[in-house]
Amino acid sequence: MFLNELTELSGVSGCEYEVRNYIKGKLSEIGCEFYVDKLGNIIAHNKGKKNKNIMVSAHMDEVGLIVSCIDSDGFIKFKAVGGIDQRVLNSKVVLVGENNIPGVIGSKAVHLMSDKERGNSIPIDKLYIDIGTSTKEETEKLVNVGDYAAFKSDYVEFGDNMIKAKALDNRAGCSIILELLSQKLDADFYGVFTVMEEVGLRGAEAAAYQLEPDLGIVLEGTVCADMPEVDEHESSTLIGKGAVLSLMDNATIYDIDVVRSVAKIAEDNNITYQYRRSTSGANDAGVIHKIKNGAKVAAISVPCRYIHSSISVASKNDLYSALKLTKQVIIENQKGE
C-alpha cells in the first residue's frame, strides 16, 4: 500500500517536495488526473458517479527540524518544525538538506552533566546536529541555514502485523488515498495531499477553498496511548481495534449525524472501528469545515504509538480497516437519495 516508500521520504512541513514528487509519479502511473496548486498541495480527481462533492484529504508533511545556525566548530543548531517531542531527540539520526546529508543529534555527555541536569529532558537549544565536520566552512559546503532536517528511520514490519516507521502521521493517510485512487472506483471524489498541516493546517485551507466540498473525509495517523502507565479510560485509541472516528478535537466538533452514519457503514460492512477518546490535537478537518458556506467533515484515523517522534508504530490491520471504511463511505455517499 505504498507505505514503505512513503515513510522513508523526507517531507518536513514546508519542504514536502520528495513526498510530492513520489505521489505525482504514482498518480501518473495510475493514470489519474491531478494538478499541484500554488502552495504545493496535490489535488487528484477520481471521476465517477456523483451525488456529492467529496474531498478526501491527508497531509504529506511530517514534524522535523530547520537549521538556524552553524557554529565555528561546524555544529548545527536547529529549531523544531511542528510539535516535536523534544525528550526523544538526543542521539537520533537525521538527514539534512536537499542532499540528505547524514547527521546525529548530540548533546553534552552524561559524564559532564551536573546533578541537576542528569535525568532531565534536554532542551532543544542545548542540542546540535553533528555531520562529522570540524569547521563552519566545512559544514557550509554541505548545509545552509534554512535547510530542513528529517528523521532517518527504516520501515520495518514486526510482531503481530505491526509497522515501525517514521512519519506514519500522516503517510498512513497518503497511502490510503493512493490505494483508493489506484482502484478507480465508480464513485467521484477528490484525493487531496496537503502541505503544512503540522504548522497550522495551511494547505488544506487553500485546497478546500478551491474545491468547496460537501463532505470532507480527513485521513490521519492519530495519537495512541495504550501503554502500561496510561489508565484505560485515558487511552485515546487502541492499536488493533480498527479505524478511529473522531467526535471532537481542538479545531472541530464533528457533526454527530455524520459520525453515526460512518459508524453504521462500518457496522453494516463488518469493518472494525473505535472512537477517539481524546479531544486534544487537531487535523485538516479544522479548516475544511469552515470554508465558504461550510462542509460536513469526518475524520477516519489510524492509531499510531509514539507520533511526533523519530519512530512510530501502527497496525496493518488498522490501516486496512481505515481503507475499507473510507472506500465504503465514498461509495455510500455517491449513491444518491
C-alpha positions in Angstrom: 0.0 0.0 0.0 2.9 2.4 -0.8 3.6 2.9 2.9 7.2 1.5 2.9 8.3 4.0 0.3 6.3 7.0 1.6 7.6 6.7 5.2 11.3 6.7 4.1 10.9 10.0 2.2 11.8 13.3 3.8 8.9 15.8 4.0 9.1 18.3 6.8 6.4 21.0 6.8 7.2 23.5 4.0 9.6 21.1 2.3 7.4 18.3 1.1 8.9 18.0 -2.4 10.3 14.4 -2.0 6.8 13.2 -1.0 5.1 15.3 -3.6 7.3 14.0 -6.4 6.8 10.4 -5.3 3.0 10.8 -5.3 3.0 12.6 -8.6 4.9 9.7 -10.1 2.4 7.2 -8.7 -0.6 9.2 -9.9 0.9 9.3 -13.4 1.4 5.5 -13.4 -2.2 5.1 -12.2 -3.4 7.4 -15.0 -5.2 9.7 -12.5 -5.8 13.4 -13.4 -4.1 15.8 -10.9 -2.6 19.2 -10.5 -0.4 21.0 -8.0 -1.6 24.3 -6.6 0.5 27.3 -5.7 1.0 26.1 -2.1 2.1 22.6 -3.2 -1.0 20.6 -2.5 -1.7 17.8 -4.9 -5.3 17.6 -6.0 -6.2 14.4 -7.8 -9.7 13.6 -9.3 -11.2 10.2 -9.4 -14.2 10.5 -11.8 -17.3 8.5 -11.3 -20.9 8.6 -10.2 -21.5 11.9 -8.3 -24.1 12.8 -5.7 -21.9 15.0 -3.5 -18.6 16.9 -3.9 -16.3 14.8 -1.8 -12.8 15.8 -0.7 -10.6 13.0 0.8 -7.6 14.6 2.5 -4.3 13.6 4.0 -1.3 15.7 4.7 2.1 14.9 3.2 4.2 16.8 5.8 5.9 15.5 9.0 7.4 17.1 12.0 11.1 17.8 11.8 13.8 20.4 12.2 15.2 23.5 10.4 18.8 24.7 10.5 19.1 28.1 12.4 22.8 28.5 12.9 26.2 26.9 12.2 28.8 27.5 14.9 32.6 27.9 14.5 33.2 24.2 15.1 30.8 23.1 12.4 28.0 22.0 14.7 24.5 22.8 13.5 21.9 24.4 15.8 18.2 24.0 14.9 14.6 24.8 15.7 11.6 22.5 15.7 9.1 22.5 12.8 5.8 21.3 14.3 5.1 19.9 17.7 8.1 17.6 18.3 8.6 15.6 21.5 12.0 17.0 22.5 12.5 14.2 25.0 13.4 11.8 22.2 15.7 14.0 20.1 19.1 13.2 21.6 21.2 10.7 19.7 18.7 10.4 16.7 19.9 10.1 13.1 18.7 12.8 10.7 19.1 13.7 7.1 19.9 17.4 6.4 19.1 19.4 3.3 18.2 18.5 -0.3 21.2 16.2 -0.5 20.1 14.3 2.6 23.5 14.8 4.5 23.5 12.3 7.4 23.9 13.7 10.9 23.4 12.8 14.5 21.7 14.9 17.1 24.1 15.3 20.0 24.5 16.9 23.4 26.8 17.1 26.3 27.9 13.6 27.5 26.2 12.4 30.7 29.6 12.3 32.4 29.8 16.1 32.1 26.3 16.9 33.3 25.6 18.4 36.7 23.4 16.5 39.1 20.6 18.9 38.3 20.9 18.2 34.5 21.0 14.4 34.8 17.8 12.6 34.1 16.0 15.6 32.7 14.8 16.2 29.2 17.4 18.2 27.2 16.1 21.4 25.8 16.4 21.9 22.0 18.7 24.9 22.5 21.2 22.6 24.2 21.2 20.1 21.3 23.1 20.2 18.0 23.5 18.2 14.8 26.9 16.7 14.1 27.6 15.9 10.4 31.2 14.9 11.0 32.8 18.2 10.0 35.1 20.3 12.3 34.8 23.9 11.0 32.0 26.2 10.0 33.4 26.4 6.5 33.3 22.6 6.0 29.7 22.4 7.2 28.7 25.3 5.0 29.9 23.4 1.9 27.2 20.8 2.7 24.5 22.5 4.7 22.9 26.0 4.7 20.9 28.0 7.3 17.3 27.3 6.4 17.8 23.7 5.3 15.4 21.2 6.8 16.4 18.0 8.7 14.2 14.9 8.8 14.5 11.9 11.0 16.1 8.8 9.4 14.2 5.6 10.3 13.8 2.4 8.3 10.4 0.9 7.6 10.2 -2.4 9.5 7.3 -4.9 9.8 7.4 -6.8 13.1 5.3 -8.6 15.7 1.6 -9.2 15.1 1.2 -7.4 11.8 2.8 -4.2 13.1 4.8 -1.5 11.4 7.6 0.6 12.7 8.5 3.7 10.7 8.8 7.5 10.9 6.0 9.8 9.7 3.1 7.4 10.0 1.5 10.7 10.8 0.5 11.1 8.1 1.9 8.9 5.4 -0.6 6.4 6.5 -3.4 8.6 5.2 -1.4 9.4 2.0 -1.0 5.7 1.4 -4.8 5.1 1.8 -5.7 7.8 -0.8 -3.2 6.4 -3.3 -4.7 3.0 -2.9 -8.2 4.3 -3.4 -7.2 6.2 -6.5 -5.4 3.1 -7.9 -8.7 1.1 -7.5 -10.5 3.5 -9.9 -13.8 3.4 -8.0 -17.0 4.3 -9.9 -17.6 7.0 -7.4 -16.5 10.6 -7.7 -14.0 12.1 -5.2 -11.0 14.3 -5.0 -7.9 12.9 -3.4 -6.0 15.7 -1.8 -2.5 15.5 -0.5 -1.9 18.6 1.6 1.1 20.6 2.8 2.0 22.2 6.1 -0.6 20.6 8.3 1.8 20.3 11.2 2.3 24.0 11.4 -1.3 25.2 11.2 -3.5 23.2 8.7 -2.4 25.6 6.0 -2.5 23.5 2.8 -6.0 22.1 3.5 -7.5 25.5 3.8 -6.4 26.5 0.3 -7.4 23.2 -1.2 -10.9 23.2 0.4 -11.4 26.8 -0.8 -10.8 25.6 -4.3 -13.0 22.5 -4.2 -15.8 23.7 -1.9 -16.6 20.1 -0.8 -20.0 19.0 0.5 -18.2 16.3 2.6 -14.6 16.3 3.7 -13.0 13.0 4.8 -9.8 13.5 6.6 -7.4 10.6 6.9 -4.9 10.8 9.7 -2.4 8.9 11.8 -3.6 9.7 15.3 -2.3 9.5 18.8 -2.4 6.1 20.5 -1.9 5.7 24.3 -2.5 2.1 25.1 0.7 1.9 27.2 1.1 0.3 30.7 1.3 3.7 32.5 -1.9 5.0 31.0 -5.3 4.3 32.5 -7.7 2.6 30.1 -10.2 5.4 30.2 -7.4 7.8 29.2 -6.2 5.8 26.3 -7.1 7.9 23.2 -7.1 4.9 20.8 -6.1 1.3 20.9 -3.8 -0.4 18.4 -5.5 -3.3 16.6 -9.1 -2.2 17.4 -9.7 -0.7 13.9 -10.2 2.6 12.2 -10.7 5.6 14.5 -13.7 8.0 14.4 -13.3 11.5 16.0 -16.1 13.2 17.9 -14.3 16.4 18.8 -10.8 17.9 18.9 -9.2 21.3 19.4 -10.3 22.5 15.9 -13.5 20.6 15.1 -16.7 19.4 16.7 -17.8 16.7 14.3 -21.4 16.6 13.2 -22.8 13.7 15.2 -25.1 12.6 12.4 -22.1 12.3 10.1 -20.1 10.4 12.7 -23.0 8.0 13.3 -23.6 7.4 9.6 -19.9 6.5 9.2 -20.1 4.1 12.2 -23.2 2.5 10.7 -21.4 2.0 7.4 -18.6 0.3 9.4 -21.1 -2.0 11.2 -23.0 -2.9 8.1 -19.8 -3.9 6.3 -18.2 -5.7 9.3 -15.3 -3.2 9.5 -13.7 -2.8 12.9 -13.8 0.8 14.3 -13.4 2.7 17.5 -14.0 6.2 18.8 -11.2 8.6 19.7 -11.5 9.2 23.4 -9.1 12.2 23.5 -10.2 15.7 22.3 -6.6 17.1 22.1 -4.8 17.9 18.9 -6.3 18.9 15.5 -6.3 17.9 11.9 -7.2 19.3 8.5 -10.9 19.0 9.2 -10.5 22.1 11.4 -10.2 24.3 8.3 -12.2 22.3 5.8 -15.5 22.5 7.7 -15.3 26.4 7.8 -14.6 27.1 4.2 -17.1 29.4 2.4 -20.6 28.0 3.1 -19.2 25.2 5.3 -18.8 21.5 4.8 -19.6 18.3 6.7 -16.5 16.5 7.8 -15.4 13.2 9.1 -12.0 12.1 10.5 -11.0 8.5 9.9 -7.7 7.8 11.5 -5.1 5.0 12.1 -3.9 4.7 15.7 -0.1 5.3 16.0 2.1 5.0 19.0 4.9 7.5 19.6 3.8 10.0 17.0 5.7 13.3 16.6 8.9 11.5 17.4 11.6 9.8 15.2 9.7 6.4 15.3 6.1 5.5 15.3 4.2 2.2 15.4 0.9 1.1 13.8 -1.0 -2.0 12.9 -1.5 -3.0 9.3 -4.9 -4.3 10.4 -6.0 -0.8 11.4 -4.6 0.6 8.2 -6.8 -1.8 6.2 -9.8 -1.0 8.3 -9.4 2.7 7.6 -9.0 1.9 3.9 -12.1 -0.2 3.7 -14.2 2.2 5.7 -13.2 5.3 3.7 -14.0 3.4 0.5 -17.4 2.4 1.7 -18.2 6.0 2.9 -17.3 7.4 -0.5 -19.5 4.7 -2.3 -22.5 5.2 0.0 -22.4 9.0 -0.2 -22.3 8.9 -4.0 -25.3 6.5 -4.4 -27.7 9.4 -4.2 -31.0 9.7 -2.4 
